[in-house]
Amino acid sequence: MQDLLLIALFAFLGAAAAGLAGAVVLRVLRHRSVMVALAVVACVAVTAMLAGTLAVAWAMFLSPHDLTVVTVVCAMAAVISLPTALLLGRWVVARSSELTRAARSFGEGGSFDEPERPATAELAELSRELAATSAKLSESRERERALESSRRELVAWISHDLRTPLAGLRAMSEALEDGMAQDPDRYFRQIRAEVDRLNSMVGDLFELSRIHSGALVLSPSRISVYDLVDEALTVAGPLARENGVRLVGGGIDAIPIEVDGKEMSRVLGNLLVNAIRSTPADGTVAVAAERRETEGTVVLRVTDSCGGIADNDLPHVFTTGWRGNHARTPPSGAGLGLAIVRGIVEAHAGEAAVRNVDGGCSFEVTLPMASR
């Protein structure tokens, strides 16, 4: 038993000496290629085996013949092991180089194409992660391009919408200044209406900028869906009567939700104004609420009689600048109302959607119910 322990001790000391020397070499060459590191590791493994075996052989005071036999056997094993390890290392380095070239093309703005030839499990996992990251970046670039296009279009639309009322305001102010206005009071009322419209447009732009910049700060409180809908219907009532549209909002339960009352009133107000302006005279705009216990959500639904939205336009309804028609008349607005709706709803961890129904379309806002 004692001899066995001595053999183990000498083998350990010989292998440990080789391993320590290899660690020092690896630290010195830590900035070199993977091929060099793999070569050092292979040499350390073979050297540690050889050193441990020879240390035991010398300690056992073998005969010169037996010591020579052990040394030759270890040397032959080293001669075979080292080239084999280096060849395998070259295979790993080759796969690593392929992955590097693929990652380089990915970093230059292209997509990542995973190398076809098989690689080690770690390199294969890295390839999958790079492929997933490439897909996410491609989606992000597409969103960025779509957003940039939307911004350019919005700037063009806003420029047009600002130019028209400003030109009118300039003409009316010059007429009043020159005393050419036949009915000054009518001009004053028109100026006030144009200023209110411009103020509303600037307010929408400011709200949208807060949403896009992440500066929208919510102050949630526990309120009832009934109170929220009732207030929105009261505010939208005069516009509905002016346009000859019936507002229907009966049967709303007092479902509790935890939202920012001011911002959510803006959401319902935008949806109702949009629905009323899109509905012809003698049409109906209905507001309903549905509790979904299994999902823990509340769905607020505003349904109008606009005749429906083209299928090609449905995916773009909540896009900044979308108007539903190509008119530049005041009722069409600046195309910001529905984009604001989506931004506020998503800030409440909700979802805004639209679908066509018989004779019109239905806008749905899904919000989480308040915790009990």
TORDO-582975 format. One record per residue (C-alpha): z, y, x; residue in three letters; residue number from 0. Coordinates in nm, 4 decimals. Layout:
pz / py / px / code / pos
Z / Y / X / ALA / NUM
...
// end
This chain:
pz / py / px / code / pos
0.0000 / 0.0000 / 0.0000 / MET / 0
0.0856 / 0.2355 / 0.2853 / GLN / 1
-0.2506 / 0.1648 / 0.4558 / ASP / 2
-0.4328 / 0.2448 / 0.1315 / LEU / 3
-0.2523 / 0.5759 / 0.1042 / LEU / 4
-0.3434 / 0.6622 / 0.4620 / LEU / 5
-0.7087 / 0.5790 / 0.3948 / ILE / 6
-0.7046 / 0.8019 / 0.0873 / ALA / 7
-0.5391 / 1.0808 / 0.2860 / LEU / 8
-0.7942 / 1.0692 / 0.5704 / PHE / 9
-1.0842 / 1.0562 / 0.3192 / ALA / 10
-0.9388 / 1.3537 / 0.1323 / PHE / 11
-0.8902 / 1.5579 / 0.4485 / LEU / 12
-1.2438 / 1.4886 / 0.5705 / GLY / 13
-1.4020 / 1.5734 / 0.2330 / ALA / 14
-1.1778 / 1.8800 / 0.1881 / ALA / 15
-1.2810 / 2.0173 / 0.5265 / ALA / 16
-1.6479 / 1.9813 / 0.4346 / ALA / 17
-1.5893 / 2.1373 / 0.0908 / GLY / 18
-1.4033 / 2.4337 / 0.2389 / LEU / 19
-1.6821 / 2.4935 / 0.4876 / ALA / 20
-1.9359 / 2.4751 / 0.2019 / GLY / 21
-1.7368 / 2.7270 / -0.0021 / ALA / 22
-1.7438 / 2.9710 / 0.2870 / VAL / 23
-2.1196 / 2.9253 / 0.3287 / VAL / 24
-2.1781 / 2.9757 / -0.0469 / LEU / 25
-1.9777 / 3.2984 / -0.0409 / ARG / 26
-2.1809 / 3.4298 / 0.2504 / VAL / 27
-2.5091 / 3.3345 / 0.0770 / LEU / 28
-2.4028 / 3.4309 / -0.2763 / ARG / 29
-2.6785 / 3.6920 / -0.3043 / HIS / 30
-2.9563 / 3.4498 / -0.2132 / ARG / 31
-3.1738 / 3.2496 / -0.4531 / SER / 32
-3.0661 / 2.9561 / -0.6671 / VAL / 33
-3.2664 / 2.7260 / -0.4378 / MET / 34
-3.0470 / 2.8188 / -0.1406 / VAL / 35
-2.7298 / 2.7682 / -0.3451 / ALA / 36
-2.8494 / 2.4268 / -0.4654 / LEU / 37
-2.9369 / 2.3279 / -0.1068 / ALA / 38
-2.5894 / 2.4272 / 0.0101 / VAL / 39
-2.4263 / 2.2351 / -0.2765 / VAL / 40
-2.6330 / 1.9253 / -0.1951 / ALA / 41
-2.5435 / 1.9506 / 0.1741 / CYS / 42
-2.1771 / 1.9964 / 0.0925 / VAL / 43
-2.1747 / 1.6916 / -0.1340 / ALA / 44
-2.3429 / 1.4697 / 0.1250 / VAL / 45
-2.1378 / 1.6112 / 0.4126 / THR / 46
-1.8113 / 1.5640 / 0.2232 / ALA / 47
-1.8960 / 1.2005 / 0.1576 / MET / 48
-2.0021 / 1.1492 / 0.5181 / LEU / 49
-1.6962 / 1.3284 / 0.6599 / ALA / 50
-1.4546 / 1.1334 / 0.4430 / GLY / 51
-1.6118 / 0.7997 / 0.5314 / THR / 52
-1.6234 / 0.8703 / 0.9043 / LEU / 53
-1.2674 / 1.0044 / 0.9064 / ALA / 54
-1.1464 / 0.6803 / 0.7528 / VAL / 55
-1.3601 / 0.4735 / 0.9915 / ALA / 56
-1.2282 / 0.6539 / 1.2994 / TRP / 57
-0.8708 / 0.6386 / 1.1769 / ALA / 58
-0.8940 / 0.2640 / 1.1282 / MET / 59
-0.9943 / 0.2240 / 1.4958 / PHE / 60
-1.2936 / 0.0131 / 1.4146 / LEU / 61
-1.4840 / -0.1550 / 1.6930 / SER / 62
-1.7754 / 0.0432 / 1.8419 / PRO / 63
-2.0213 / -0.1864 / 1.6682 / HIS / 64
-1.8584 / -0.1529 / 1.3261 / ASP / 65
-1.8241 / 0.2247 / 1.3698 / LEU / 66
-2.1937 / 0.2477 / 1.4586 / THR / 67
-2.2870 / 0.0450 / 1.1491 / VAL / 68
-2.0797 / 0.2694 / 0.9204 / VAL / 69
-2.2249 / 0.5817 / 1.0806 / THR / 70
-2.5846 / 0.4590 / 1.0429 / VAL / 71
-2.5276 / 0.3652 / 0.6794 / VAL / 72
-2.3809 / 0.7089 / 0.6033 / CYS / 73
-2.6609 / 0.8809 / 0.7928 / ALA / 74
-2.9282 / 0.6907 / 0.5997 / MET / 75
-2.7557 / 0.7777 / 0.2728 / ALA / 76
-2.7558 / 1.1421 / 0.3782 / ALA / 77
-3.1229 / 1.1280 / 0.4777 / VAL / 78
-3.2136 / 0.9998 / 0.1300 / ILE / 79
-2.9666 / 1.2124 / -0.0668 / SER / 80
-3.0529 / 1.5502 / 0.0837 / LEU / 81
-3.4317 / 1.5471 / 0.0174 / PRO / 82
-3.3709 / 1.4065 / -0.3311 / THR / 83
-3.1240 / 1.6838 / -0.4098 / ALA / 84
-3.3598 / 1.9462 / -0.2693 / LEU / 85
-3.6523 / 1.8144 / -0.4770 / LEU / 86
-3.4410 / 1.8236 / -0.7921 / LEU / 87
-3.3288 / 2.1718 / -0.6943 / GLY / 88
-3.6909 / 2.2856 / -0.6634 / ARG / 89
-3.7570 / 2.1504 / -1.0136 / TRP / 90
-3.4674 / 2.3543 / -1.1519 / VAL / 91
-3.5808 / 2.6651 / -0.9612 / VAL / 92
-3.9363 / 2.6240 / -1.0902 / ALA / 93
-3.8108 / 2.6184 / -1.4492 / ARG / 94
-3.5945 / 2.9200 / -1.3715 / SER / 95
-3.8986 / 3.1068 / -1.2343 / SER / 96
-4.0968 / 3.0302 / -1.5500 / GLU / 97
-3.8100 / 3.1604 / -1.7589 / LEU / 98
-3.7938 / 3.4740 / -1.5415 / THR / 99
-4.1662 / 3.5443 / -1.5933 / ARG / 100
-4.1303 / 3.4931 / -1.9682 / ALA / 101
-3.8280 / 3.7247 / -1.9781 / ALA / 102
-4.0203 / 3.9870 / -1.7761 / ARG / 103
-4.2993 / 4.0013 / -2.0338 / SER / 104
-4.0339 / 4.0206 / -2.3040 / PHE / 105
-3.8642 / 4.3125 / -2.1282 / GLY / 106
-4.1940 / 4.5010 / -2.0979 / GLU / 107
-4.2189 / 4.5315 / -2.4761 / GLY / 108
-4.3895 / 4.2062 / -2.5634 / GLY / 109
-4.2535 / 3.9001 / -2.7355 / SER / 110
-4.0728 / 3.6178 / -2.5622 / PHE / 111
-4.2721 / 3.2947 / -2.5348 / ASP / 112
-4.0468 / 3.0042 / -2.4501 / GLU / 113
-4.1778 / 2.7937 / -2.1548 / PRO / 114
-4.3417 / 2.4758 / -2.2767 / GLU / 115
-4.2179 / 2.2446 / -2.0015 / ARG / 116
-3.8669 / 2.0972 / -2.0431 / PRO / 117
-3.5736 / 2.2485 / -1.8559 / ALA / 118
-3.2041 / 2.1889 / -1.8122 / THR / 119
-2.9717 / 2.2243 / -2.1105 / ALA / 120
-2.8421 / 2.5614 / -1.9862 / GLU / 121
-3.1912 / 2.7041 / -1.9296 / LEU / 122
-3.3079 / 2.5669 / -2.2655 / ALA / 123
-3.0115 / 2.7351 / -2.4356 / GLU / 124
-3.0908 / 3.0600 / -2.2547 / LEU / 125
-3.4532 / 3.0322 / -2.3710 / SER / 126
-3.3422 / 2.9894 / -2.7310 / ARG / 127
-3.1125 / 3.2906 / -2.7073 / GLU / 128
-3.3899 / 3.5012 / -2.5553 / LEU / 129
-3.6300 / 3.3880 / -2.8278 / ALA / 130
-3.3758 / 3.4834 / -3.0969 / ALA / 131
-3.3166 / 3.8202 / -2.9296 / THR / 132
-3.6905 / 3.8771 / -2.9068 / SER / 133
-3.7281 / 3.8117 / -3.2793 / ALA / 134
-3.4472 / 4.0548 / -3.3587 / LYS / 135
-3.5983 / 4.3225 / -3.1348 / LEU / 136
-3.9393 / 4.2722 / -3.2956 / SER / 137
-3.7834 / 4.3256 / -3.6375 / GLU / 138
-3.6017 / 4.6309 / -3.5041 / SER / 139
-3.9247 / 4.7743 / -3.3625 / ARG / 140
-4.0989 / 4.7172 / -3.6957 / GLU / 141
-3.8154 / 4.8917 / -3.8785 / ARG / 142
-3.8265 / 5.1771 / -3.6282 / GLU / 143
-4.2007 / 5.2182 / -3.6748 / ARG / 144
-4.1626 / 5.2101 / -4.0531 / ALA / 145
-3.8770 / 5.4614 / -4.0340 / LEU / 146
-4.0760 / 5.6910 / -3.8056 / GLU / 147
-4.3726 / 5.6733 / -4.0399 / SER / 148
-4.1425 / 5.7478 / -4.3327 / SER / 149
-3.9957 / 6.0445 / -4.1464 / ARG / 150
-4.3360 / 6.1901 / -4.0678 / ARG / 151
-4.4434 / 6.1471 / -4.4277 / GLU / 152
-4.1192 / 6.2994 / -4.5519 / LEU / 153
-4.1617 / 6.6025 / -4.3257 / VAL / 154
-4.5126 / 6.6522 / -4.4604 / ALA / 155
-4.3950 / 6.6214 / -4.8198 / TRP / 156
-4.0941 / 6.8483 / -4.7714 / ILE / 157
-4.3123 / 7.1073 / -4.5985 / SER / 158
-4.5456 / 7.1064 / -4.8989 / HIS / 159
-4.2601 / 7.1205 / -5.1492 / ASP / 160
-4.0958 / 7.4084 / -4.9650 / LEU / 161
-4.4168 / 7.6024 / -4.9185 / ARG / 162
-4.5041 / 7.6084 / -5.2899 / THR / 163
-4.1793 / 7.7593 / -5.4271 / PRO / 164
-4.1440 / 7.9933 / -5.1300 / LEU / 165
-4.4932 / 8.1287 / -5.1938 / ALA / 166
-4.4025 / 8.1787 / -5.5602 / GLY / 167
-4.0749 / 8.3500 / -5.4690 / LEU / 168
-4.2598 / 8.5821 / -5.2316 / ARG / 169
-4.5183 / 8.6710 / -5.4943 / ALA / 170
-4.2570 / 8.7388 / -5.7629 / MET / 171
-4.0376 / 8.9425 / -5.5284 / SER / 172
-4.3370 / 9.1537 / -5.4244 / GLU / 173
-4.4308 / 9.2068 / -5.7902 / ALA / 174
-4.0758 / 9.3186 / -5.8681 / LEU / 175
-4.0659 / 9.5401 / -5.5603 / GLU / 176
-4.3969 / 9.7076 / -5.6514 / ASP / 177
-4.2981 / 9.7455 / -6.0174 / GLY / 178
-4.5909 / 9.5300 / -6.1276 / MET / 179
-4.3842 / 9.2745 / -6.3217 / ALA / 180
-4.4500 / 9.2973 / -6.6957 / GLN / 181
-4.1290 / 9.1043 / -6.7786 / ASP / 182
-3.8732 / 9.1420 / -6.4950 / PRO / 183
-3.6152 / 8.9256 / -6.6729 / ASP / 184
-3.8584 / 8.6328 / -6.6865 / ARG / 185
-3.9252 / 8.6780 / -6.3153 / TYR / 186
-3.5533 / 8.6790 / -6.2431 / PHE / 187
-3.5069 / 8.3573 / -6.4408 / ARG / 188
-3.7965 / 8.1962 / -6.2597 / GLN / 189
-3.6591 / 8.3027 / -5.9212 / ILE / 190
-3.3200 / 8.1572 / -6.0140 / ARG / 191
-3.4813 / 7.8267 / -6.1176 / ALA / 192
-3.6799 / 7.8041 / -5.7933 / GLU / 193
-3.3704 / 7.8835 / -5.5864 / VAL / 194
-3.1744 / 7.6127 / -5.7703 / ASP / 195
-3.4527 / 7.3631 / -5.7009 / ARG / 196
-3.4618 / 7.4545 / -5.3326 / LEU / 197
-3.0833 / 7.4298 / -5.3155 / ASN / 198
-3.0967 / 7.0842 / -5.4727 / SER / 199
-3.3626 / 6.9760 / -5.2244 / MET / 200
-3.1580 / 7.1009 / -4.9280 / VAL / 201
-2.8521 / 6.9230 / -5.0670 / GLY / 202
-3.0450 / 6.5976 / -5.0913 / ASP / 203
-3.1680 / 6.6356 / -4.7342 / LEU / 204
-2.8148 / 6.6983 / -4.6106 / PHE / 205
-2.6813 / 6.3953 / -4.7998 / GLU / 206
-2.9584 / 6.1742 / -4.6656 / LEU / 207
-2.8961 / 6.2945 / -4.3083 / SER / 208
-2.5264 / 6.2059 / -4.3453 / ARG / 209
-2.6170 / 5.8577 / -4.4671 / ILE / 210
-2.8673 / 5.7902 / -4.1884 / HIS / 211
-2.6394 / 5.9273 / -3.9162 / SER / 212
-2.3395 / 5.7260 / -4.0354 / GLY / 213
-2.1435 / 6.0437 / -4.1070 / ALA / 214
-2.0927 / 5.9618 / -4.4757 / LEU / 215
-1.7148 / 5.9389 / -4.5184 / VAL / 216
-1.5998 / 5.7664 / -4.8370 / LEU / 217
-1.2735 / 5.8320 / -5.0191 / SER / 218
-1.2426 / 5.5233 / -5.2389 / PRO / 219
-1.0112 / 5.5140 / -5.5358 / SER / 220
-0.9583 / 5.2713 / -5.8222 / ARG / 221
-1.1578 / 5.3859 / -6.1266 / ILE / 222
-1.2995 / 5.2296 / -6.4394 / SER / 223
-1.6679 / 5.1576 / -6.4859 / VAL / 224
-1.6330 / 5.2920 / -6.8425 / TYR / 225
-1.5115 / 5.6325 / -6.7178 / ASP / 226
-1.7804 / 5.6444 / -6.4503 / LEU / 227
-2.0628 / 5.5726 / -6.6953 / VAL / 228
-1.9204 / 5.8018 / -6.9625 / ASP / 229
-1.9112 / 6.0965 / -6.7207 / GLU / 230
-2.2674 / 6.0287 / -6.6005 / ALA / 231
-2.3978 / 6.0102 / -6.9588 / LEU / 232
-2.2244 / 6.3373 / -7.0452 / THR / 233
-2.3831 / 6.5167 / -6.7483 / VAL / 234
-2.7307 / 6.3712 / -6.8155 / ALA / 235
-2.7156 / 6.4380 / -7.1915 / GLY / 236
-2.8700 / 6.7889 / -7.1899 / PRO / 237
-3.1657 / 6.6767 / -6.9760 / LEU / 238
-3.2248 / 6.3795 / -7.2069 / ALA / 239
-3.2230 / 6.6024 / -7.5162 / ARG / 240
-3.4579 / 6.8474 / -7.3470 / GLU / 241
-3.7041 / 6.5652 / -7.2767 / ASN / 242
-3.6572 / 6.3977 / -7.6169 / GLY / 243
-3.5133 / 6.0802 / -7.4614 / VAL / 244
-3.2371 / 5.8734 / -7.6220 / ARG / 245
-2.9423 / 5.7778 / -7.4019 / LEU / 246
-2.7688 / 5.4501 / -7.4865 / VAL / 247
-2.4478 / 5.3469 / -7.3153 / GLY / 248
-2.2362 / 5.1534 / -7.5588 / GLY / 249
-2.0351 / 4.8419 / -7.4917 / GLY / 250
-1.9175 / 4.9359 / -7.1433 / ILE / 251
-1.5958 / 4.7547 / -7.0543 / ASP / 252
-1.3178 / 4.9131 / -6.8509 / ALA / 253
-1.3946 / 4.7064 / -6.5410 / ILE / 254
-1.1980 / 4.8281 / -6.2359 / PRO / 255
-1.3881 / 4.9111 / -5.9189 / ILE / 256
-1.2746 / 5.0794 / -5.5984 / GLU / 257
-1.5349 / 5.3382 / -5.5006 / VAL / 258
-1.5749 / 5.7010 / -5.4075 / ASP / 259
-1.5969 / 5.8553 / -5.7525 / GLY / 260
-1.7950 / 6.1605 / -5.6410 / LYS / 261
-2.0571 / 5.9620 / -5.4503 / GLU / 262
-2.0906 / 5.6946 / -5.7176 / MET / 263
-2.1320 / 5.9632 / -5.9850 / SER / 264
-2.4195 / 6.0918 / -5.7725 / ARG / 265
-2.5708 / 5.7427 / -5.7709 / VAL / 266
-2.5608 / 5.7109 / -6.1491 / LEU / 267
-2.6747 / 6.0705 / -6.1906 / GLY / 268
-2.9791 / 6.0154 / -5.9693 / ASN / 269
-3.0698 / 5.6951 / -6.1521 / LEU / 270
-3.0332 / 5.8594 / -6.4943 / LEU / 271
-3.2319 / 6.1711 / -6.3971 / VAL / 272
-3.5044 / 5.9541 / -6.2500 / ASN / 273
-3.5125 / 5.7345 / -6.5616 / ALA / 274
-3.5166 / 6.0300 / -6.8030 / ILE / 275
-3.7998 / 6.2056 / -6.6200 / ARG / 276
-4.0003 / 5.8836 / -6.6078 / SER / 277
-3.9536 / 5.7995 / -6.9750 / THR / 278
-4.1873 / 5.9572 / -7.2325 / PRO / 279
-4.0546 / 6.1461 / -7.5347 / ALA / 280
-3.8916 / 5.9246 / -7.8006 / ASP / 281
-3.8219 / 5.6687 / -7.5271 / GLY / 282
-3.4844 / 5.5149 / -7.4483 / THR / 283
-3.2732 / 5.5013 / -7.1355 / VAL / 284
-2.9939 / 5.2442 / -7.1555 / ALA / 285
-2.6918 / 5.2021 / -6.9302 / VAL / 286
-2.5060 / 4.8712 / -6.9185 / ALA / 287
-2.2420 / 4.7031 / -6.7050 / ALA / 288
-2.1984 / 4.3320 / -6.6405 / GLU / 289
-1.8979 / 4.1590 / -6.4881 / ARG / 290
-1.9765 / 3.8580 / -6.2661 / ARG / 291
-1.6457 / 3.6827 / -6.2167 / GLU / 292
-1.7798 / 3.4012 / -6.0002 / THR / 293
-1.9280 / 3.6478 / -5.7513 / GLU / 294
-1.6496 / 3.9043 / -5.7837 / GLY / 295
-1.8991 / 4.1835 / -5.8515 / THR / 296
-1.9953 / 4.4358 / -6.1176 / VAL / 297
-2.3599 / 4.5161 / -6.1957 / VAL / 298
-2.4456 / 4.8615 / -6.3286 / LEU / 299
-2.7885 / 4.8594 / -6.4901 / ARG / 300
-3.0055 / 5.1600 / -6.5876 / VAL / 301
-3.3114 / 5.0582 / -6.7911 / THR / 302
-3.5875 / 5.3016 / -6.8882 / ASP / 303
-3.9162 / 5.2990 / -7.0804 / SER / 304
-4.1417 / 5.4204 / -6.8015 / CYS / 305
-4.3965 / 5.1434 / -6.8535 / GLY / 306
-4.3075 / 4.9626 / -6.5299 / GLY / 307
-4.3746 / 5.0069 / -6.1596 / ILE / 308
-4.6754 / 4.8620 / -5.9817 / ALA / 309
-4.5932 / 4.5374 / -5.8019 / ASP / 310
-4.7157 / 4.6847 / -5.4724 / ASN / 311
-4.4726 / 4.9745 / -5.5083 / ASP / 312
-4.1614 / 4.7736 / -5.5987 / LEU / 313
-4.0616 / 4.7004 / -5.2358 / PRO / 314
-4.0904 / 5.0726 / -5.1499 / HIS / 315
-3.8986 / 5.2228 / -5.4410 / VAL / 316
-3.5863 / 5.2940 / -5.2312 / PHE / 317
-3.7850 / 5.4119 / -4.9282 / THR / 318
-3.7316 / 5.7706 / -4.8210 / THR / 319
-4.0074 / 5.9879 / -4.9637 / GLY / 320
-4.1282 / 5.7457 / -5.2333 / TRP / 321
-4.2103 / 5.9294 / -5.5574 / ARG / 322
-4.3834 / 5.6789 / -5.7789 / GLY / 323
-4.6897 / 5.8991 / -5.8078 / ASN / 324
-4.8983 / 6.1211 / -5.5862 / HIS / 325
-4.8192 / 6.4399 / -5.7730 / ALA / 326
-4.6493 / 6.7283 / -5.5996 / ARG / 327
-4.5165 / 6.8794 / -5.9194 / THR / 328
-4.1449 / 6.9653 / -5.9456 / PRO / 329
-4.0515 / 6.6707 / -6.1743 / PRO / 330
-4.1634 / 6.4262 / -5.9062 / SER / 331
-3.8954 / 6.5622 / -5.6735 / GLY / 332
-3.8860 / 6.5215 / -5.2988 / ALA / 333
-3.8596 / 6.1430 / -5.3092 / GLY / 334
-3.5008 / 6.1424 / -5.1820 / LEU / 335
-3.2973 / 6.0474 / -5.4897 / GLY / 336
-3.3461 / 5.6705 / -5.4772 / LEU / 337
-3.3087 / 5.6607 / -5.0979 / ALA / 338
-2.9727 / 5.8360 / -5.1421 / ILE / 339
-2.8798 / 5.5821 / -5.4109 / VAL / 340
-2.9425 / 5.2903 / -5.1763 / ARG / 341
-2.7569 / 5.4563 / -4.8868 / GLY / 342
-2.4455 / 5.5295 / -5.0931 / ILE / 343
-2.4428 / 5.1860 / -5.2565 / VAL / 344
-2.4788 / 5.0068 / -4.9226 / GLU / 345
-2.1980 / 5.2223 / -4.7819 / ALA / 346
-1.9814 / 5.0688 / -5.0573 / HIS / 347
-2.0830 / 4.7168 / -4.9430 / ALA / 348
-2.3054 / 4.6909 / -5.2500 / GLY / 349
-2.6712 / 4.6358 / -5.3201 / GLU / 350
-2.9375 / 4.8360 / -5.5061 / ALA / 351
-3.2392 / 4.6643 / -5.6603 / ALA / 352
-3.5154 / 4.7268 / -5.9126 / VAL / 353
-3.7282 / 4.5004 / -6.1296 / ARG / 354
-3.9780 / 4.5405 / -6.4082 / ASN / 355
-3.8766 / 4.4617 / -6.7649 / VAL / 356
-4.0618 / 4.4721 / -7.0930 / ASP / 357
-4.1899 / 4.8289 / -7.1328 / GLY / 358
-4.0183 / 4.9735 / -6.8292 / GLY / 359
-3.8037 / 4.8945 / -6.5291 / CYS / 360
-3.4383 / 4.8237 / -6.4613 / SER / 361
-3.2404 / 4.9613 / -6.1675 / PHE / 362
-2.9390 / 4.7503 / -6.0786 / GLU / 363
-2.6430 / 4.8497 / -5.8636 / VAL / 364
-2.4155 / 4.5646 / -5.7583 / THR / 365
-2.0641 / 4.6596 / -5.6445 / LEU / 366
-1.7585 / 4.4497 / -5.5549 / PRO / 367
-1.4835 / 4.4487 / -5.8131 / MET / 368
-1.1480 / 4.5973 / -5.7199 / ALA / 369
-0.8877 / 4.3490 / -5.6001 / SER / 370
-0.6222 / 4.2683 / -5.8541 / ARG / 371
// end
